[in-house]
Amino acid sequence: MITVRARVPGSIYSDLRREGVLKESLLSGDNDVKYRWVSYDNWTFERTFNGIDEKLLSKQYVYLLANGIDTVSEVTVNDRLIGRTDNQFVRYKWDVKHVLRVGQNTVRVSIQSAPLYSLRKSKEYEEKYKYKVISCTKSDNTECYVDFIRKMAASYSWDWGPAFPTQGIWKSLGVESYDRAVIRDVTVDTRRDPKTPDRWTLAVSAHIETASKKQLDAIIDITLDDKPLVAKHSQRLTADPLGAVKADFVITIPEDIPIIAWYPNGVADNTQQLYSLQVRLSFADSQEVSAQTKRIGFRTIRLVQSPTPGDGLTFYFEVNGQPVFAKGSNWIPANVLQEDLTEAYVRDLLVSARSANMNVLRVWGGGVYESDVFYDLADELGIMIWQDMMYACAPYPVNPEFLLSVDVEISQQIRRLQHHPSIAIWAGNNEIEAVIAAFVSDERHKQDYRELFVKHMQTLVTDGDTSRPFVTSSPSNGLKDKLENYTAKNPGDLRYGDVHSYNYMSPQWDWTVYPRGKFISEYGQLSYPSLDTWLTALPDADMTYPTSAGVRHRNRLGFFNGTQVIEGLSGNYFQLPAPGGVDRFADLIYLSQITQAMAIKTQTELYRRDREVDPQTGFGGTMGALYWQLNDIWPAPTWASIEFGGKWKILHSFARHFYHNLLVSPYLDNNSIKVSLVRDDYYGKLDFDLSVKVYDWSQNRPIYEHKSRHSSDSFSAQLVYNITVPELYRVAKCPQTDCHSDWVLNVEVTNTERKLQANNFLLLSEPKNSHIIQPNIKVLDVKEVKGAEGSAPVGPHYLSNSRTFSISLSSETIAPFVSLDFRPKTGISGHFMENGFFIFDGKKSVIFSTESNVTDKHIRDNLVIKSVTDVIV
Ligand code: BMA
């Protein structure tokens, strides 16, 4: 038997590691496999505690309240069984009035092995109901049947992460006592008066719990930022048989409380004003008070699905009446062990999302309903949340016990999260409708699917929250889904709803290979994280090319081989590095990150240009692009733009650019070069100066420049330049018949009045086929700058401690895809505001923002600069 000190909140893996039973860092090497034994044992968490006194026990109701137990357990108090748990996402409450005693008490939570429980449940289900819900073959890297336990699906491994099916008390646990009633949750709906848009109505519901069979004479007070909205309102409360009662109010906000609307990042006024709403419950015949304070925002949200040409439906969000182009990414659990996540880390990830001009993150359905801190930050930063319910990628059982547990989970989570202005939409699951369409032919599974996600979930969500939309799955055909009884033949129809798109076979820098949907909620490409991130998990000896077994152990893209995918795709554009040690592996990392960044840039720019629906096919008219995936769960080859630990890949710096409200996007269309001007700002009609410059790789002065002026509207995508390649060869005087390999384009748009500026580049052939010349990049200067971009405080409640440095570089010729990094193990962490950039005219300054205590010299001495010609082949 192993006995160690445990922590709450926490779980067994972290406990055993902290106490030294597990000797090595959990995410190192192949410890995901070596330490799996932990998950096959049953672990009991026990605590003896003092502090229960007569006063507490004399209350009418005394409960043990468990906000989160992971997962299947029996709970005893003083050796008496008081309850059982089987859902990580449910809050449990057990009557302990007659079990607790004055003075010392012991609580024990005995948890079962999750993988063994899932296996047993799946067998029992098959025996009882005579069919298989899912088939699964266990491997060293994965555990099976996560669908049979209500637990973070990714804890059994995923195609970007390891299996750590932990056990523990992952949220707070304590005693709650009262005589009358408590407010458990507060939900809100903010409505705007269509005639006077600065006047708002606030609907507030207090969700009250009491075991009292008698009616209670309650007094309710509601304040907004300490100003009274409802004062001493008397209300008679009669609880239902389950002990629940709701008090509803519809309040017109008085004129003396000025309301500033909440907007997503970068939309309209870009204000993320939040208000403190307090609901207080007291009683005429008692001193007891129960109060809840929630931070709310005033905004309306709509998912607009109206007919388009070609028999389609639009699919976009409208916030406070303004259409929003959703720009963002997908969020996975930021740690496989939730207790190892710090608030500072979550904050850094979300601030990074905002820095990349994102306004939406999708909380993907194979993780957890995130922490309160996560949604609070999203509210502050203006990041809208597409919230999946935690069901992913495979059919689920539908026996009555399971469905009951689902019901409780969904009702509780909706009430917990509903007041956050950032949450924009609920989705029933990740890709289950798509999985059924692709792999499951029997009617049984379809019926089961509808039972869970339509009959149960849709009903609960739409009853529990009338203030925002619900879709049964992501992807789905949105409103059209209903006509196919929620189990469509093709839930990824480009005419409707949202779409997930992956393609590892085609050349990824070619926009014509991508599907043109209404809202692309997943698309992605793999790359390797940086050396520094690898070295947190693997020894120096593993840093080689061809890749080591240690690196390959972390490729979890089953069907395709992730390592081969990366090399295959990078090889389309670059000569792969020569075999070698750490430097050649660093070359491969660099190429993989450029290839990924260019792929996502190409696809995202297509989506931002593609505002018009094709009347023939009904395709296009895109209003949302969320690439897969924002963050990582461990160091591995994955789709993430932010490495585990918080470092930005080149893709993340590219995202700052391709998600900027002002985008100038050049592209090759057959034999023409076109440039689109895309605006997501709300400034109205503006004039822009366009410059298209042609460069020869061997010189850092343009050989040709086109200039023109264009008037454009807010929220538009407009073609501003269109020339055939032969015509460009003629006007820019190509000395041969073909200058594809010699030339590269630099485009820029500016509006001086509003100080708006955007630029971009266009390659005419793959780097490996271009006449790129070694640019001899040098550091001219590194100096600390105050008030630079990146140092500004973000959001009303967020203050950054970061310092910013400006790094000035020179180059002798055009330098493509210049990456900046630090030598590994120097301990300098921070973000380059641009990375993987081009130097066109011989000079470039880049801002580095850091919380590390560094000097100019420290930065200069440790900087590693790489461009395409530095890769040794
Ligand atoms: C989709 C996602 C995830 C997965 C990703 C990459 O299927 O929903 O399940 O990690 O693609 O394969």
Residues whose N, C-alpha, C, O or C-beta is under 5 A from the ligand:
A	BS01	BMA	D159 N430
